[in-house]
């Protein structure tokens, strides 16, 4: 079956207010001034969609826009070549996030806004039919089990492959039903803290072994500046990122997801999947905001060549 899109990204859409170049995250009752501020389209859905579009994929975003920011968000996505024809408009204010980002970590304060109606939108027959027109679907959102039972088998029946990065949702990771959701997808991208929360293990190799016993061998654990690790065929595979001048780590994990999905869909072996994911994640940190430094396919391949790995 011919698909309209290479990849669809479904999930939460935010407007990010990003503060950088400051001494430390403010303590309660304290005020800290940042030297730099940027307003940007954000959230894992936007970041991953734009990253995949930069890598050359026909990419469609499925999310909910608040009317107050809809025109600007659509324009920003269009500038990256991301289509949002099937996205939903809501009278609710758009979701927003305040991001305090340093070279090594970041903290977020978010408002759900129009994302409150995301699950209803995703569960609609019209949305499911539109998602089915994609070769691969990535969920940048936590899927509750009842929604997953409705959604994922229908998409598989339509010939779609599936991946998920739920983001930091402690209650979701602690819910036993979430394991059943994760078993229904082809790829799962937690960060180190999320993986530890789900498995109760701390050592990355122990985490992977635990995932394998849970039926989640398809998990790829992001380790921040230490790279990433996964488990295949009864052994672990690790990859470290290339050295770059880090300016802002916002969205690096989403760029990593995009690089891995891109390589996985191309049929690359597991080491190459990890390598290109780490490259995309690292290159995305070269400028402020999650979108500015997203690499093109040629930029990504140039780093591959510089490291003598093709």
C-alpha positions as CSV (number, residue, x, y, z in Angstrom):
1,X,0.0,0.0,0.0
2,X,1.3,3.4,-0.9
3,X,1.5,5.7,2.1
4,X,0.9,9.4,2.1
5,X,3.6,10.1,4.8
6,X,6.8,8.4,5.7
7,X,6.3,9.2,9.3
8,X,3.6,10.6,11.5
9,X,4.3,12.1,14.9
10,X,1.4,12.2,17.4
11,X,1.5,13.9,20.8
12,X,1.6,17.1,22.7
13,X,2.4,20.4,21.2
14,X,3.8,23.3,23.2
15,X,5.1,26.8,22.9
16,X,8.4,26.9,24.7
17,X,9.8,29.8,26.6
18,X,13.5,29.0,26.9
19,X,15.8,30.7,29.3
20,X,19.6,30.0,29.0
21,X,22.9,31.5,30.2
22,X,22.2,31.8,33.9
23,X,24.1,30.8,37.0
24,X,21.7,28.2,38.5
25,X,18.1,27.1,38.6
26,X,16.4,29.4,41.2
27,X,15.6,28.1,44.6
28,X,12.3,28.7,46.3
29,X,11.9,32.5,47.0
30,X,14.9,33.3,44.8
31,X,15.1,35.2,41.5
32,X,17.7,34.5,38.9
33,X,18.2,36.4,35.6
34,X,19.0,34.7,32.3
35,X,21.1,36.4,29.7
36,X,19.3,34.7,26.8
37,X,15.6,34.1,26.1
38,X,13.9,32.4,23.1
39,X,10.3,31.6,22.2
40,X,10.0,28.4,20.1
41,X,7.6,25.7,19.0
42,X,8.3,22.8,21.3
43,X,7.5,19.5,22.9
44,X,8.6,16.1,21.8
45,X,6.1,16.0,19.0
46,X,7.3,19.2,17.4
47,X,11.0,18.5,18.0
48,X,10.9,14.9,16.6
49,X,8.7,15.9,13.6
50,X,11.1,18.8,12.7
51,X,14.1,16.6,13.1
52,X,12.8,13.9,10.8
53,X,11.7,16.5,8.2
54,X,15.3,17.9,8.3
55,X,16.5,14.4,7.6
56,X,14.4,14.4,4.5
57,X,11.3,12.5,5.5
58,X,7.7,13.4,4.5
59,X,6.5,14.1,8.0
60,X,3.0,14.9,9.4
61,X,2.2,16.1,12.9
62,X,-0.9,15.0,14.7
63,X,-1.6,17.2,17.8
64,X,-3.9,19.9,19.1
65,X,-3.3,23.6,18.6
66,X,-4.7,26.3,20.8
67,X,-6.3,29.0,18.7
68,X,-4.1,31.7,20.4
69,X,-0.9,30.2,18.9
70,X,-2.2,28.1,16.0
71,X,-1.2,30.4,13.1
72,X,2.3,30.9,14.4
73,X,2.8,27.2,15.2
74,X,1.6,26.1,11.7
75,X,4.0,28.7,10.1
76,X,6.9,27.5,12.2
77,X,6.3,23.8,11.4
78,X,5.9,24.7,7.7
79,X,9.3,26.3,7.7
80,X,10.8,22.9,8.5
81,X,8.6,21.1,5.9
82,X,6.4,19.5,8.5
83,X,2.7,19.1,7.5
84,X,-0.1,19.5,10.0
85,X,-3.1,19.1,7.8
86,X,-4.8,16.7,10.2
87,X,-3.9,18.5,13.4
88,X,-6.9,19.7,15.5
89,X,-7.8,23.3,16.6
90,X,-9.1,23.9,20.1
91,X,-10.6,27.0,21.7
92,X,-8.4,26.2,24.8
93,X,-5.2,28.2,25.2
94,X,-2.2,26.5,23.7
95,X,0.0,24.4,26.0
96,X,3.2,26.1,27.0
97,X,6.5,25.2,28.8
98,X,9.0,27.3,30.6
99,X,12.4,25.7,30.0
100,X,15.5,26.5,32.1
101,X,18.3,25.0,30.2
102,X,22.0,24.6,30.9
103,X,24.8,22.8,29.0
104,X,24.3,19.7,31.1
105,X,20.6,19.5,32.0
106,X,17.3,21.3,31.9
107,X,14.2,21.9,34.1
108,X,10.6,22.4,32.9
109,X,7.4,24.0,34.1
110,X,4.5,23.3,31.9
111,X,0.8,24.1,31.4
112,X,-1.4,21.5,29.6
113,X,-3.8,23.8,27.8
114,X,-5.2,22.4,24.6
115,X,-3.3,19.1,25.2
116,X,-6.1,18.2,27.6
117,X,-8.2,17.2,24.6
118,X,-5.4,15.3,22.9
119,X,-6.5,11.8,23.8
120,X,-10.0,12.4,22.5
121,X,-8.6,13.7,19.3
122,X,-6.2,10.8,18.8
123,X,-9.0,8.2,19.5
124,X,-11.4,9.6,16.9
125,X,-12.0,7.4,13.8
126,X,-11.0,10.3,11.6
127,X,-7.6,10.6,13.3
128,X,-6.9,6.9,13.2
129,X,-7.8,6.8,9.5
130,X,-5.4,9.7,8.8
131,X,-2.6,8.2,10.9
132,X,-3.0,4.9,9.0
133,X,-1.7,6.7,5.9
134,X,1.8,6.7,7.4
135,X,4.6,4.1,7.1
136,X,5.7,4.7,10.7
137,X,4.0,6.4,13.6
138,X,5.9,7.8,16.6
139,X,3.9,8.7,19.7
140,X,5.5,11.5,21.7
141,X,3.0,11.0,24.5
142,X,2.0,8.5,27.1
143,X,-0.7,6.2,25.8
144,X,-3.2,4.9,28.4
145,X,-3.9,1.2,28.0
146,X,-7.6,1.6,26.9
147,X,-6.6,4.0,24.2
148,X,-3.6,1.8,23.1
149,X,-6.0,-1.2,22.7
150,X,-8.2,0.8,20.4
151,X,-5.4,2.5,18.5
152,X,-2.4,0.4,18.1
153,X,-3.9,-2.9,16.6
154,X,-5.8,-0.8,14.1
155,X,-2.6,0.9,13.0
156,X,-0.7,-2.3,12.8
157,X,-3.5,-3.8,10.6
158,X,-2.9,-0.8,8.3
159,X,0.7,-1.8,7.9
160,X,2.2,0.9,10.2
161,X,5.2,0.3,12.4
162,X,5.2,2.0,15.8
163,X,7.4,3.8,18.3
164,X,6.9,5.7,21.6
165,X,8.7,8.2,23.8
166,X,6.2,9.0,26.6
167,X,8.3,11.7,28.2
168,X,8.5,12.1,32.0
169,X,5.2,10.8,33.3
170,X,6.0,9.2,36.7
171,X,2.4,7.9,37.3
172,X,2.3,6.4,33.8
173,X,5.6,4.5,34.3
174,X,4.5,3.2,37.7
175,X,1.2,1.9,36.2
176,X,1.5,-1.9,35.4
177,X,-0.8,-1.5,32.4
178,X,1.9,0.7,30.7
179,X,4.1,-2.4,30.2
180,X,1.3,-3.9,28.0
181,X,1.3,-0.7,26.0
182,X,5.1,-0.8,25.5
183,X,4.9,-4.4,24.3
184,X,2.6,-3.3,21.5
185,X,5.2,-1.0,19.8
186,X,8.4,-1.7,17.8
187,X,10.6,0.9,19.6
188,X,10.6,2.4,23.0
189,X,12.9,5.4,23.9
190,X,13.1,6.1,27.6
191,X,15.9,8.2,29.2
192,X,18.0,6.8,32.0
193,X,15.8,8.1,34.8
194,X,12.6,6.7,33.2
195,X,14.2,3.4,32.5
196,X,15.3,3.1,36.1
197,X,11.8,4.0,37.3
198,X,10.3,1.3,35.2
199,X,12.8,-1.5,36.1
200,X,13.9,-0.6,39.6
201,X,17.5,-1.0,38.4
202,X,20.4,1.5,38.2
203,X,23.2,0.0,36.2
204,X,22.4,0.4,32.5
205,X,23.2,-3.2,31.6
206,X,21.0,-4.4,34.5
207,X,18.3,-2.1,33.2
208,X,18.5,-3.7,29.8
209,X,18.4,-7.3,31.1
210,X,15.4,-6.4,33.1
211,X,13.7,-4.9,30.0
212,X,14.5,-8.1,28.1
213,X,12.8,-10.3,30.8
214,X,9.8,-8.0,30.7
215,X,9.4,-8.5,26.9
216,X,10.8,-5.1,26.0
217,X,14.0,-6.0,24.2
218,X,13.2,-3.3,21.7
219,X,14.0,-0.6,24.3
220,X,16.7,2.1,23.6
221,X,17.9,3.9,26.7
222,X,19.2,7.4,26.3
223,X,22.1,8.2,28.6
224,X,22.5,11.9,28.0
225,X,26.2,13.0,27.4
226,X,27.2,9.3,27.8
227,X,25.3,8.2,24.7
228,X,22.9,5.4,24.5
229,X,22.5,1.7,25.1
230,X,20.2,-1.1,23.9
231,X,19.9,-4.9,24.0
232,X,19.7,-7.2,21.1
233,X,20.3,-10.9,20.6
234,X,21.3,-11.5,24.3
235,X,24.0,-8.7,24.4
236,X,24.1,-5.0,25.0
237,X,25.2,-2.4,22.4
238,X,26.5,1.0,23.5
239,X,27.4,4.1,21.7
240,X,28.9,7.4,22.8
241,X,28.1,10.7,21.0
242,X,30.6,12.8,19.0
243,X,32.2,15.8,20.7
244,X,30.4,19.1,19.9
245,X,30.3,22.5,21.6
246,X,27.1,22.2,23.6
247,X,25.0,25.4,23.9
248,X,21.6,24.0,24.9
249,X,20.4,20.5,25.5
250,X,16.7,21.2,25.0
251,X,15.2,18.5,22.7
252,X,18.4,16.5,22.3
253,X,16.5,13.3,23.3
254,X,13.9,14.0,20.6
255,X,16.5,14.5,17.9
256,X,18.1,11.2,19.1
257,X,14.7,9.5,18.6
258,X,14.5,10.9,15.1
259,X,18.0,9.8,14.2
260,X,17.3,6.3,15.4
261,X,13.9,6.0,13.6
262,X,15.5,7.2,10.4
263,X,18.3,4.6,10.6
264,X,15.9,1.8,11.7
265,X,13.5,2.5,8.8
266,X,16.5,2.4,6.4
267,X,17.5,-1.1,7.6
268,X,20.8,-0.1,9.1
269,X,22.3,-2.5,11.7
270,X,21.8,-1.8,15.4
271,X,25.2,-0.1,15.9
272,X,24.6,2.2,13.0
273,X,21.1,3.0,14.4
274,X,22.7,4.0,17.7
275,X,25.5,5.9,16.0
276,X,23.3,8.1,13.9
277,X,20.9,8.7,16.8
278,X,23.7,9.9,19.0
279,X,25.0,12.1,16.2
280,X,21.6,13.7,15.6
281,X,21.1,14.2,19.4
282,X,24.6,15.8,19.8
283,X,24.3,18.1,16.8
284,X,21.0,19.4,18.0
285,X,22.7,21.0,21.0
286,X,24.9,23.4,19.0
287,X,22.4,26.4,19.4
288,X,19.8,27.7,21.7
289,X,16.4,26.0,21.4
290,X,15.4,22.5,20.3
291,X,15.0,23.3,16.6
292,X,17.7,25.8,15.5
293,X,20.6,23.3,15.2
294,X,18.7,20.2,14.0
295,X,21.0,18.5,11.4
296,X,20.2,18.0,7.8
297,X,20.9,14.5,6.4
298,X,24.1,15.7,4.8
299,X,25.3,17.2,8.1
300,X,24.6,13.9,9.9
301,X,26.4,11.9,7.2
302,X,29.4,14.3,7.3
303,X,29.9,13.4,10.9
304,X,29.5,9.7,10.1
305,X,32.3,10.1,7.5
306,X,34.5,12.2,9.8
307,X,34.5,9.3,12.3
308,X,35.4,6.8,9.5
309,X,32.4,4.7,10.0
310,X,31.1,4.3,6.5
